């Protein structure tokens, strides 16, 4: 297994465990923006150097347009 595949597998397993700290709802990983999105809280949590920063005061609020946008494919 290549290193890149290993990290992708870890991302998937980690995402299964992580929840929004505000709503306890699921998070969607936006690879391009390097953010974990909570649609229920309308927040985007940053991922810095591969580490999710799940602090409400570090998250940015999603715009109406972003909140309405369907999730991008993660593959």
C-alpha positions as CSV (number, residue, x, y, z in Angstrom):
1,X,0.0,0.0,0.0
2,X,1.4,3.4,-1.0
3,X,1.7,6.2,1.6
4,X,-0.9,8.3,-0.2
5,X,-3.4,5.4,0.0
6,X,-2.7,4.9,3.6
7,X,-3.5,8.5,4.4
8,X,-6.7,8.3,2.3
9,X,-7.7,5.3,4.4
10,X,-6.9,7.0,7.6
11,X,-9.0,10.1,6.5
12,X,-12.0,7.8,5.9
13,X,-11.7,6.1,9.3
14,X,-11.1,9.4,11.1
15,X,-14.1,11.0,9.4
16,X,-16.3,8.1,10.6
17,X,-15.3,9.0,14.2
18,X,-15.4,12.8,14.1
19,X,-18.6,14.8,14.7
20,X,-19.3,18.5,14.9
21,X,-18.6,19.6,18.5
22,X,-21.6,22.0,18.4
23,X,-24.3,19.7,17.0
24,X,-22.8,16.3,17.3
25,X,-23.7,15.8,13.6
26,X,-21.6,14.4,10.8
27,X,-18.7,16.3,9.1
28,X,-17.9,16.4,5.4
29,X,-14.3,16.8,4.4
30,X,-13.7,19.5,1.7
31,X,-10.2,18.4,0.4
32,X,-9.8,21.5,-1.7
33,X,-10.5,24.0,1.1
34,X,-9.0,21.7,3.8
35,X,-12.0,22.1,6.0
36,X,-14.5,19.9,7.8
37,X,-18.0,21.1,7.0
38,X,-20.9,20.8,9.5
39,X,-24.0,21.6,7.5
40,X,-26.2,21.4,10.6
41,X,-24.1,24.1,12.4
42,X,-23.3,25.9,9.2
43,X,-19.6,25.9,10.2
44,X,-16.4,25.0,8.4
45,X,-13.6,23.8,10.7
46,X,-10.0,24.2,9.4
47,X,-7.7,21.2,8.9
48,X,-4.1,22.4,9.4
49,X,-1.2,20.1,8.6
50,X,-3.6,17.2,8.5
51,X,-5.0,18.0,12.0
52,X,-8.7,18.9,12.3
53,X,-9.2,22.0,14.5
54,X,-12.6,21.3,16.0
55,X,-12.9,24.5,18.0
56,X,-16.0,26.6,17.4
57,X,-14.0,29.8,17.7
58,X,-11.6,28.6,15.0
59,X,-14.5,27.7,12.6
60,X,-15.8,30.0,9.9
61,X,-19.5,30.5,9.3
62,X,-20.8,29.1,6.0
63,X,-22.4,31.6,3.6
64,X,-26.0,30.9,2.5
65,X,-24.6,29.8,-0.9
66,X,-22.1,27.4,0.7
67,X,-24.7,25.9,3.1
68,X,-27.1,25.3,0.1
69,X,-24.4,23.7,-2.1
70,X,-24.5,19.9,-2.4
71,X,-21.4,18.1,-0.9
72,X,-18.5,17.6,-3.3
73,X,-17.4,14.1,-4.0
74,X,-14.6,13.0,-1.7
75,X,-12.9,10.5,-4.1
